[in-house]
Amino acid sequence: MAQSTSATRSHLSEYEIWWRDHYNFLEDKGYKLRNRYSPDWVPSWTNTNKTPINCEDGVRSPHYRLLDARRTHDGARVSLKSIVVSRHPYEIEIGRYFCGSPLSEDPANHCVPIYDVLKVPTDDDLAILVMPLLRDATDPFFDTVGEVVDCIHQLFEGLHFMHRHHVAHRDCMQLNILMDGSMFIDAWHPSDQYMSEDLKHPARHRTRTQSPPRYYYIDFGISRKYEASNTNPLEEPIFGGDKEVPEFIEDNHRPRNPFPTDVWYLGHAIQETFLDVKCNSGFSCVGFLGGLVSDMMHSDPTQRPTMDDVFSRFQVLRQGLSNWKLRTRVAHDEERSLFDLLAHWARRIQYIVRRIPPTHTLLS
């Protein structure tokens, strides 16, 4: 069995072969893939007693069209995304729109930056977007209510920003919300984010209170930008990753305004991440968000608040939270031992003594 597993991991999958075949092209453009994708790759466990799964080059990329790389001129880690341009004709345009001045300089802009767009020489309909390497926004766990408030603030601020500039994301679900690596001491492995880049130990990190991350919206493949004069744009329904949108379920052929649908998507993402938990565990201590999120998920799109309303209402809720409440522990099912409780209180006292604020986003 061990030999079979080793042989399997020695062979690239079909989509990994595509990246290997573009290794030299990407290197010429200034982006170096990991050794696994080099045309000259020899597995590091060859002729050794090492187990492939414990080797850095034994871990496959989990995504079909995504891969990590290093930018050669400064060593920065980036994410590469191959897109079919004819299938997603607005993704490059919208990404560049938010990356251009002055929008790129606005702190309310939480759209993932696009560093570069590479035309694939072997296929005129393919392009590769170069973006920062981001990670799951919910991993590691949130430690305090203030950290959750920071996250929600940035998500509301970011979607509000997009809508103010007449862009509907149309797929702002949980999986399309990521964060940067500000809180990490060690670089993490892109295909196993729990582990360090060399796969030798868990990636060490601080809390979000100590090193607050920045949250980003990604994937503008089905997004649309409208003229400011078009106050009620109508689009044929298009299903994103979240299939539970009420208006699509009840009538999936009727053209709809995508902006209220965005509000539902984000409300549902917050509901799933922070509110759908049992009492006295998980994120039960952020129940103050419940009324707002419920309104965002109203079954009638015309009854949902706009992002102007959502952001304003959130500011009022935020103002009503004391510092003590913001420093309250967010307990998880995996972290309910006496040791975890004592560790939280030790951090809490340290933050107070060092005057580290419980949140880092400013009220508008």
Buried (B, 14 or more C-beta within 10 A) or exposed (E): EEEEEBEEBBEBEEBBEBBBEBBEBBBEBBBBBBEBBBEEBEBBBEEEEBEBEEBBBBBBBEEEBBBBBBBEEEEEBBBBBBBBBEEBEBBBEBBEBBBEEEBBEEEBBBBBEBBBBBEBEEEEEBBBBBBBBBBEBBEBBBBBBBBBBBBBBBBBBBBBBBBBBBBBBBBBBBBBBBBBBEBBEBEBBBBBBEBBBEBEEEBEBBBBBBBBBBBBBBBBBBBBBBEEEEEEBEBEBBEBEBEEBBBBEEEEEEEBBBBBBBBBBBBBBBBBBBBEBEEEBBBBBBEBBEEBBEBBBBEEBEEBBBBEBBBBBBEEBBEEBEEEBBBBBBBBEEBEEEEBEEBBEEBBEEBEEEEBBBBBBEEE
